[in-house]
Each structure stands twice: as C-alpha cells, then as structure tokens.
Amino acid sequence: MKRYLYSALYLLFSITLVNGAEPAKDYFFQPKDRIVFLGDSITEQYQYSNAIELYLTTRFPGADFFFLNAGIGGDTANGGAGRFKSHVLDEKPTKVTINFGMNDGGYGKFNPQSNKVFVEKTTLMLDMATKAGVKVALLSPNAVDPRNKSNGVEYVETQKQFYAPLRDIAAKFEFPFVDQYAITRAAQDKMLVDDPKAEKAKPYPDGFHTAAPGGMLMAHSILTGLKSPAMVSEVLFDASSKKVTGKNCTVSLAGGDGIAFERKDEALPWPVQKDWLPMLPYTNELKDLNWYGLQVTGLKQGNYAVKIDGVEVAKFSGEELAKGVNLGNLTSGPIWDHADKVYKAIEAKNRIVHGRFRGVILANVPEWLADVAKERKPMELEKRMSQIVEAQKAVNEMVKPKSHKWEVVAAN
C-alpha cells in the first residue's frame, strides 16, 4: 500500500513539474483554451497576434493553448458580425479577441451613422458569443500615428469618439475591455515628443498597419490590459552567506567558491526581438510583462558578467545587481534561443493557419467547380486542421523549460 502511495505522490509531483506555471483562476486565458483572433488586416498581419500567442505559450508552458486567426484585410464590425458563426463559432473556440474599428471609422471626421452600425454589430457579436458560451476580450484598435499618416491628426481624434461606446458594450455582457487606443495613443504622444520624424520609434510604417515594433506595442497593450502576469521568475543570491532562493523557479547551489547555481524556471521569458527594442521606452521597459529577475547582494564594488551555461549574456555593476536586474529584455543567450525557437515554430504553424483560412475557407471557387469544391472542401479543411493540430502540439512540447547553470563572475 505504501509503495502505491509513493507512486501516486511521485506521479503528482512529476505532473506539477511538467505543468509549470499556470494562469490565475481569474485570468482571461485558461488552460486548454481554444483562442481565435478576430479582426481586420491588422489582425491578419499575424504580428500582434503572434506576439500574444508567444507570450501565452512561453509564460504558461503547460497550458496547451490552441490558436487560430480570422483576420481579413479591409473588414469591419459589420463584416465580422456577418461571418461570426462561420469563421469563429464554427471553430469551437472558448475565447475570442475582437479587434474592429480601424476601418469602421472611415479615416475622416466622426460619422454618427457609421458609429451606430459599429455599435450595433459589435453588440451582435458579443450576443452571439454569449449564447454560444464563448468569452470575449473586446479591444479598441490601436491609435493611428500622425507622424506617418497624412490625416492622422484628424483621425486620431475621431478614433477616440468612435470607440467610446465599447467599454459599456463589454460591461453589458460582463466581458473584459482593453482600451488599446488609449494605451497606444499615450505611447505615441511620447514618441511624438522624443522622435517627431519617426526615425527610430516607428511602430506603424503607414500610420496604422504594424511593423514588428507595432505588433509588440499592441501585444503589450492588450496583455497588460488583460492583467497578464509580469513575473517570469526571479532569483535572489546572497554572496555573503551563499544562500540562494527563487520565485517561480527551482534553484540550487552549483558548488565551488564562486556565485554559481542551477536554475530551472517554471516558464520562459518572452524572447524580445531586436526590432522591438525601440518600443521599450514606451512599454515600461517590459517590467510589467516580462520580469526575469536576478538579484545578487553582498558583492564587492566592480563590474560583473552574468553567464548562462558558460555563455556571457550581460554585464552589470555590483550596485545594479544588488538592486535587482531584469534579464527579460536580452536578445541572445541559451534561454533566449530556446524561446526564440518557439517563436519561429509559432510563425511556421501560423503559415498553415493562414493557408487554411485564405486558401480553403475563403477560397474563391468558380461556378463550374462548385460541385467538386463542395465535395472536397470538408476533407481539405480536415486535412489542414490536422496539420495545425500537430504543429500546435509540437510548439506546446517545445516550450517546456530546461535547467541551466548560472554564474556571476568579475568582469574586466
């Protein structure tokens, strides 16, 4: 009997280690969620959605999320409502993000009639989701950048008025609302002062469609708006007593006289891309979303190198290390490499997702092939979905954290 009890305890302990970090019970996204991103061309760009997917996958490596994208260029809330059943509900999601409004506002002065349609169709989508038992995160679009859009000064003000009803619509259905417009507008107002010609900080090349930095800015806005956890993990090492402790990780001394320890995190940090770096001053240096901490006290004055598996990843002063540093913004190193491979696998998987959506679901079939298409489409959808399922499974397996040796050594 005792042997079986030990076996059960071992199994439970093993499962705990494999599952790693789990979302808080009140967090919008939960384990096993099937998530659909719905929107227009900005959603179909797969930039902010990929960045959100990357965060969720690396932060909750045991959650087994599944992601699809139903963005269509040029679309509006009216179009989204018209295709909500076929493109969203028929995919059997548990969670949906809705990001319409950029095209709805018309890129000019405020139009009350357009706004009325926008409100009605957004309400209709939330009503359909509620009846289907699907939870929605309602988003206002990103603010246009007047530095790169000819009528941006006018339209950025129109946006504020046009999206104002969204908060009350979400509240009516008890769904979360993220005022992405307000968050990105505040960031862009700072960019306008710091970089008036958009020479360094340029999230949207044409003023509203994203480049990679804009995708990160949007993802940060959405994730923080949904109260996503800031901490990946953190280690505190006391050089005087050789005591090491950790949060959201398992740590143990590696032996020897120096500062060395084994660290196995429950999650991976968001792998910051080099082209995201210009956005860091406008996203709180990611301290509120990607805190991967290291604090070393009791050091002598001087400079120190941080090594992971023998690879130097950063240098800090003793004073900086004593206060605590964030290694979440690194753009290289063994742990970053691991998370970046996950990112590349997500991008590859989503090329299959996009091919299924554009090439099969939205396929423009000529009339003379309609009978053939009607017969073959369900089989092709099933085949493509099986490819997506396998690719997602591979991503979710790839993300499992590993143990690494950390060292802090005197630097020249």
C-alpha positions as CSV (number, residue, x, y, z in Angstrom):
1,M,0.0,0.0,0.0
2,K,2.8,2.4,0.9
3,R,4.5,1.6,-2.4
4,Y,1.4,2.6,-4.3
5,L,1.1,5.8,-2.2
6,Y,4.7,6.7,-3.0
7,S,4.0,6.1,-6.7
8,A,0.9,8.3,-6.6
9,L,2.8,11.1,-4.9
10,Y,5.7,10.8,-7.4
11,L,3.2,11.0,-10.3
12,L,1.5,14.0,-8.8
13,F,4.9,15.7,-8.2
14,S,6.0,14.9,-11.8
15,I,2.8,16.4,-13.2
16,T,3.3,19.5,-11.2
17,L,6.8,19.9,-12.6
18,V,5.6,19.3,-16.2
19,N,2.7,21.7,-16.0
20,G,4.8,24.5,-14.6
21,A,3.3,27.9,-14.2
22,E,-0.5,28.1,-14.5
23,P,-2.7,31.1,-15.1
24,A,-4.5,32.6,-12.1
25,K,-8.1,31.4,-11.8
26,D,-9.4,34.9,-12.6
27,Y,-7.1,35.4,-15.7
28,F,-8.9,35.7,-19.0
29,F,-7.0,32.9,-20.7
30,Q,-7.1,29.4,-19.1
31,P,-5.5,26.0,-19.7
32,K,-6.8,24.2,-22.8
33,D,-8.3,27.4,-24.2
34,R,-9.0,27.4,-27.9
35,I,-8.4,31.0,-28.9
36,V,-9.5,32.9,-32.1
37,F,-8.2,36.3,-33.0
38,L,-10.9,38.2,-35.0
39,G,-10.3,41.5,-36.8
40,D,-9.2,43.2,-40.0
41,S,-5.9,43.5,-41.8
42,I,-4.0,44.4,-38.7
43,T,-5.1,41.1,-37.2
44,E,-4.4,39.3,-40.5
45,Q,-0.8,40.6,-40.3
46,Y,-0.1,38.0,-37.6
47,Q,2.1,40.4,-35.7
48,Y,0.3,41.4,-32.5
49,S,-1.5,38.0,-32.5
50,N,1.8,36.1,-32.9
51,A,3.3,38.1,-30.1
52,I,0.4,37.4,-27.8
53,E,0.5,33.8,-28.7
54,L,4.2,33.7,-27.9
55,Y,3.7,35.3,-24.5
56,L,0.9,32.9,-23.5
57,T,2.8,29.9,-24.8
58,T,6.1,30.7,-23.0
59,R,4.5,32.1,-19.8
60,F,2.2,29.1,-19.3
61,P,4.1,26.1,-20.9
62,G,1.7,23.5,-19.5
63,A,-1.5,25.2,-20.6
64,D,-1.8,23.6,-24.0
65,F,-3.4,26.6,-25.7
66,F,-4.6,26.3,-29.3
67,F,-4.7,29.4,-31.5
68,L,-6.4,30.4,-34.8
69,N,-6.6,33.7,-36.6
70,A,-9.7,35.0,-38.5
71,G,-8.4,38.4,-39.6
72,I,-9.5,39.7,-43.0
73,G,-8.0,42.8,-44.6
74,G,-10.4,45.7,-45.0
75,D,-13.0,44.2,-42.7
76,T,-15.3,46.0,-40.3
77,A,-17.6,45.0,-37.3
78,N,-20.4,44.7,-39.9
79,G,-18.4,42.1,-41.8
80,G,-17.2,40.4,-38.6
81,A,-20.8,40.0,-37.4
82,G,-21.8,38.6,-40.7
83,R,-19.1,35.9,-40.6
84,F,-19.0,35.4,-36.8
85,K,-20.7,32.0,-36.9
86,S,-18.8,30.5,-39.9
87,H,-15.4,31.9,-39.1
88,V,-15.5,32.0,-35.3
89,L,-18.1,29.9,-33.6
90,D,-17.8,27.0,-36.1
91,E,-14.1,26.7,-35.0
92,K,-15.4,25.9,-31.4
93,P,-13.4,28.5,-29.5
94,T,-13.5,29.0,-25.8
95,K,-12.0,32.6,-26.0
96,V,-12.1,35.2,-28.8
97,T,-10.4,38.6,-29.1
98,I,-12.4,41.1,-31.2
99,N,-10.4,44.0,-32.8
100,F,-12.5,46.0,-35.2
101,G,-12.9,49.8,-35.6
102,M,-10.0,51.0,-37.7
103,N,-11.8,50.8,-41.0
104,D,-15.3,51.4,-39.4
105,G,-14.4,55.0,-38.6
106,G,-13.7,55.8,-42.2
107,Y,-10.4,57.6,-41.7
108,G,-12.1,61.0,-41.6
109,K,-14.4,63.1,-39.4
110,F,-16.7,61.4,-36.9
111,N,-19.8,59.9,-38.7
112,P,-22.7,59.2,-36.3
113,Q,-24.4,56.7,-38.7
114,S,-21.2,54.7,-39.1
115,N,-20.8,54.7,-35.4
116,K,-24.3,53.4,-34.9
117,V,-23.7,50.5,-37.2
118,F,-20.4,49.8,-35.4
119,V,-22.1,49.7,-32.0
120,E,-24.9,47.5,-33.3
121,K,-22.7,45.0,-35.0
122,T,-20.2,44.8,-32.1
123,T,-23.2,44.2,-29.7
124,L,-24.5,41.5,-32.0
125,M,-21.1,39.7,-32.0
126,L,-21.0,39.7,-28.2
127,D,-24.5,38.5,-28.0
128,M,-23.8,35.6,-30.4
129,A,-20.7,34.7,-28.3
130,T,-22.7,34.8,-25.1
131,K,-25.3,32.5,-26.4
132,A,-22.6,30.0,-27.6
133,G,-20.9,30.1,-24.2
134,V,-17.8,31.8,-25.6
135,K,-15.9,34.5,-23.7
136,V,-14.7,37.6,-25.5
137,A,-12.0,40.2,-24.8
138,L,-13.2,43.3,-26.6
139,L,-10.4,45.6,-27.9
140,S,-10.4,49.1,-29.3
141,P,-8.0,49.4,-32.2
142,N,-4.5,50.9,-31.9
143,A,-4.3,54.7,-32.3
144,V,-3.1,55.9,-35.7
145,D,0.3,57.6,-35.7
146,P,0.0,61.2,-37.0
147,R,3.7,61.2,-37.8
148,N,3.2,58.6,-40.6
149,K,-0.4,59.2,-41.7
150,S,-1.4,62.2,-43.8
151,N,-4.7,62.8,-42.0
152,G,-3.6,61.2,-38.7
153,V,-4.0,64.4,-36.7
154,E,-7.7,64.4,-37.5
155,Y,-8.4,60.7,-37.5
156,V,-6.7,60.0,-34.1
157,E,-9.3,62.3,-32.5
158,T,-12.1,60.7,-34.4
159,Q,-11.0,57.3,-33.1
160,K,-11.4,58.5,-29.5
161,Q,-15.0,59.4,-30.0
162,F,-15.8,56.5,-32.3
163,Y,-14.5,53.8,-29.8
164,A,-16.0,55.4,-26.7
165,P,-19.1,53.1,-26.6
166,L,-17.0,49.9,-26.5
167,R,-16.4,49.9,-22.7
168,D,-20.1,50.0,-21.9
169,I,-20.9,47.3,-24.6
170,A,-18.3,45.0,-23.0
171,A,-19.6,45.8,-19.5
172,K,-23.2,44.9,-20.6
173,F,-22.0,41.4,-21.4
174,E,-19.5,41.2,-18.5
175,F,-16.6,40.8,-20.8
176,P,-13.2,42.4,-20.4
177,F,-12.5,45.5,-22.4
178,V,-9.0,46.7,-23.3
179,D,-8.7,50.3,-24.4
180,Q,-5.8,49.7,-26.7
181,Y,-6.5,53.0,-28.4
182,A,-5.8,54.9,-25.2
183,I,-2.7,52.9,-24.3
184,T,-1.1,53.2,-27.7
185,R,-2.2,56.9,-28.0
186,A,-0.3,57.7,-24.8
187,A,2.8,55.9,-26.1
188,Q,2.6,57.6,-29.4
189,D,2.2,61.0,-27.8
190,K,5.6,60.4,-26.1
191,M,7.1,59.2,-29.4
192,L,5.9,62.5,-31.0
193,V,8.0,64.4,-28.5
194,D,11.0,62.1,-28.5
195,D,11.1,61.2,-32.2
196,P,8.9,63.7,-34.2
197,K,10.0,62.3,-37.6
198,A,9.6,58.7,-36.6
199,E,13.2,57.9,-37.4
200,K,13.7,55.4,-34.5
201,A,10.4,54.6,-32.9
202,K,8.2,53.6,-35.8
203,P,5.5,51.1,-34.9
204,Y,3.3,51.7,-38.0
205,P,5.1,52.4,-41.3
206,D,1.9,53.8,-42.9
207,G,0.4,55.1,-39.7
208,F,-1.8,52.2,-38.7
209,H,-0.6,48.8,-40.1
210,T,2.0,47.3,-37.9
211,A,5.7,46.6,-38.4
212,A,7.2,44.2,-35.9
213,P,7.7,47.0,-33.3
214,G,4.0,47.9,-33.6
215,G,3.0,44.3,-33.2
216,M,4.9,44.3,-29.9
217,L,3.4,47.6,-28.8
218,M,-0.1,46.3,-29.5
219,A,0.6,43.0,-27.8
220,H,1.9,44.7,-24.7
221,S,-1.2,47.0,-24.6
222,I,-3.6,44.0,-24.9
223,L,-1.7,41.7,-22.5
224,T,-1.3,44.3,-19.8
225,G,-4.9,45.5,-20.3
226,L,-5.9,41.9,-19.6
227,K,-3.8,42.0,-16.4
228,S,-1.3,39.4,-17.6
229,P,1.4,38.5,-15.0
230,A,4.6,40.5,-15.1
231,M,6.9,37.9,-13.5
232,V,8.5,35.1,-15.3
233,S,10.7,34.1,-12.4
234,E,13.3,35.7,-10.0
235,V,16.4,34.5,-8.2
236,L,18.0,36.1,-5.1
237,F,21.6,35.1,-4.3
238,D,23.3,36.3,-1.1
239,A,27.1,36.2,-1.9
240,S,28.0,36.6,1.8
241,S,26.0,33.6,3.1
242,K,25.9,31.6,-0.2
243,K,22.2,31.3,0.2
244,V,20.0,31.2,-3.0
245,T,16.2,31.4,-3.2
246,G,13.8,31.7,-6.1
247,K,10.3,32.6,-7.2
248,N,8.6,30.6,-9.9
249,C,11.7,28.5,-10.3
250,T,13.7,25.8,-8.7
251,V,17.3,26.8,-7.7
252,S,20.2,25.1,-6.0
253,L,23.9,25.9,-5.5
254,A,26.2,24.6,-8.2
255,G,29.2,24.2,-5.8
256,G,32.6,25.9,-5.8
257,D,33.7,29.2,-4.3
258,G,32.0,31.5,-6.8
259,I,28.5,32.6,-7.4
260,A,27.0,29.7,-9.4
261,F,23.6,28.0,-9.2
262,E,21.3,25.7,-11.2
263,R,18.1,27.4,-12.2
264,K,15.0,25.7,-13.7
265,D,12.2,28.2,-14.4
266,E,8.5,27.3,-14.5
267,A,8.2,29.5,-17.6
268,L,10.3,31.0,-20.4
269,P,10.7,34.8,-20.8
270,W,9.1,36.5,-23.8
271,P,12.0,36.4,-26.3
272,V,12.5,40.1,-27.1
273,Q,13.3,40.7,-30.8
274,K,16.0,43.2,-31.7
275,D,13.5,45.2,-33.8
276,W,11.3,45.5,-30.7
277,L,13.9,47.4,-28.8
278,P,12.8,51.0,-29.9
279,M,9.5,50.3,-28.2
280,L,10.9,49.5,-24.7
281,P,10.8,53.2,-23.5
282,Y,7.1,53.2,-24.4
283,T,6.2,49.9,-22.8
284,N,7.6,50.4,-19.3
285,E,10.8,48.5,-20.4
286,L,8.6,45.4,-20.1
287,K,8.9,45.4,-16.4
288,D,5.1,45.0,-16.2
289,L,5.1,42.0,-18.6
290,N,8.5,40.2,-18.8
291,W,10.3,40.4,-15.5
292,Y,13.0,37.8,-15.5
293,G,14.9,38.8,-12.4
294,L,18.3,38.3,-10.8
295,Q,19.4,40.0,-7.6
296,V,22.8,39.4,-6.1
297,T,23.7,41.0,-2.8
298,G,26.9,41.1,-0.8
299,L,29.2,41.8,-3.8
300,K,32.3,43.9,-3.7
301,Q,32.3,47.0,-5.9
302,G,33.0,46.5,-9.5
303,N,31.6,45.1,-12.7
304,Y,30.2,41.6,-13.1
305,A,29.3,39.3,-16.0
306,V,26.3,37.1,-16.0
307,K,26.8,33.7,-17.7
308,I,24.3,31.1,-18.6
309,D,25.7,27.7,-19.5
310,G,29.1,29.3,-19.9
311,V,27.8,32.0,-22.3
312,E,28.1,35.6,-21.2
313,V,24.7,37.3,-21.6
314,A,25.0,40.6,-19.8
315,K,27.2,42.8,-17.6
316,F,26.2,44.8,-14.6
317,S,27.7,46.7,-11.7
318,G,27.6,45.4,-8.2
319,E,25.2,48.1,-7.3
320,E,22.8,47.2,-10.1
321,L,22.9,43.5,-9.2
322,A,22.2,44.4,-5.5
323,K,19.1,46.3,-6.5
324,G,18.0,43.5,-8.9
325,V,18.1,43.5,-12.7
326,N,15.7,42.3,-15.4
327,L,17.1,39.8,-17.9
328,G,13.8,39.6,-19.8
329,N,15.0,42.1,-22.3
330,L,18.0,40.1,-23.5
331,T,18.2,39.4,-27.2
332,S,20.6,36.5,-27.1
333,G,21.8,33.6,-24.9
334,P,20.7,30.0,-24.3
335,I,17.4,30.8,-22.7
336,W,16.5,33.4,-25.3
337,D,17.5,30.9,-28.0
338,H,15.1,28.4,-26.6
339,A,12.2,30.9,-26.5
340,D,13.0,32.2,-30.0
341,K,12.8,28.7,-31.5
342,V,9.3,28.6,-30.0
343,Y,8.6,31.9,-31.8
344,K,9.8,30.6,-35.1
345,A,7.7,27.4,-34.7
346,I,4.6,29.6,-33.9
347,E,5.2,31.6,-37.1
348,A,5.6,28.4,-39.1
349,K,2.4,27.0,-37.6
350,N,0.5,30.1,-38.4
351,R,1.5,30.0,-42.0
352,I,-0.5,26.8,-42.1
353,V,-3.4,28.5,-40.2
354,H,-3.4,31.4,-42.8
355,G,-3.2,29.0,-45.7
356,R,-6.2,27.1,-44.4
357,F,-8.2,30.3,-43.8
358,R,-7.4,32.1,-47.0
359,G,-6.8,29.1,-49.3
360,V,-9.8,26.9,-48.2
361,I,-12.3,28.7,-46.0
362,L,-12.2,31.9,-48.2
363,A,-11.4,30.1,-51.5
364,N,-13.0,31.9,-54.5
365,V,-14.3,28.8,-56.4
366,P,-15.6,29.3,-59.9
367,E,-19.1,28.2,-60.6
368,W,-18.1,25.3,-62.8
369,L,-16.1,23.8,-60.0
370,A,-18.7,24.4,-57.3
371,D,-19.8,20.7,-57.1
372,V,-16.2,19.5,-56.8
373,A,-15.4,22.1,-54.2
374,K,-18.5,21.2,-52.1
375,E,-17.3,17.6,-52.0
376,R,-13.6,18.2,-51.4
377,K,-13.7,21.3,-49.1
378,P,-14.6,19.4,-45.9
379,M,-11.8,16.9,-46.5
380,E,-9.3,19.6,-47.2
381,L,-10.4,21.5,-44.1
382,E,-9.9,18.4,-42.0
383,K,-6.5,17.7,-43.5
384,R,-5.3,21.3,-42.9
385,M,-6.7,21.3,-39.4
386,S,-4.8,18.0,-38.6
387,Q,-1.6,19.7,-39.7
388,I,-2.3,22.7,-37.5
389,V,-3.1,20.4,-34.5
390,E,0.2,18.6,-35.0
391,A,2.1,21.9,-35.4
392,Q,0.5,23.3,-32.2
393,K,1.3,20.1,-30.3
394,A,4.9,20.4,-31.3
395,V,5.0,24.1,-30.2
396,N,3.5,23.1,-26.8
397,E,6.0,20.4,-26.4
398,M,8.9,22.5,-27.4
399,V,8.2,25.2,-24.8
400,K,8.9,23.1,-21.7
401,P,11.7,24.9,-19.7
402,K,15.1,23.3,-19.0
403,S,17.6,23.6,-16.2
404,H,20.6,25.9,-16.8
405,K,23.8,26.7,-14.9
406,W,24.1,30.4,-14.0
407,E,27.3,32.2,-12.9
408,V,28.1,35.7,-11.8
409,V,31.8,36.5,-12.2
410,A,34.1,39.5,-12.0
411,A,34.3,41.3,-15.4
412,N,37.1,43.5,-16.7
